[in-house]
Amino acid sequence: MPTVLKHAAYRFFFYAGDRGEPPHVHVERENSVAKIWLNPLRLAHSGDFGRAEIRKIEQIVAEHRAAHRATLKAIRAAPAEYFAKHYSRHWPYDIVHHLAQHRRQHLEPLFADPTTR
């Protein structure tokens, strides 16, 4: 259960085995766990959270999703030559191609703005 965000008393995480479902995140506080769909942002199930707390959780998710979209936009705007200069001993192949492929397969669908589809 990799943690993707800790915010105040909340832990946002996903299960590696959650396949075949739309993108979502689980949110935990003490013994309560909720599930939030990401595209569009909506509650899948509330666990033991009340309505006010669910709205707060959805706001946290929306704010972080917006920040990630801005980061993705900046990565898209960066020239390919910038990434070509940064090689790692752990990644000896074409990082420019890999970055673009990873972005298309994993990041763009996750942070796609549902209003522009």
Secondary structure, 3 states (H helix, E strand, C coil): CCEEEEECCEEEECCCCCCCCCCEEEEEECCEEEEEEECCEEEEECCCCCHHHHHHHHHHHHHHHHHHHHHHHHHHHCCHHHHHCCCECCECCCHHHHHHHHHHHHHHHHCCCHHHC
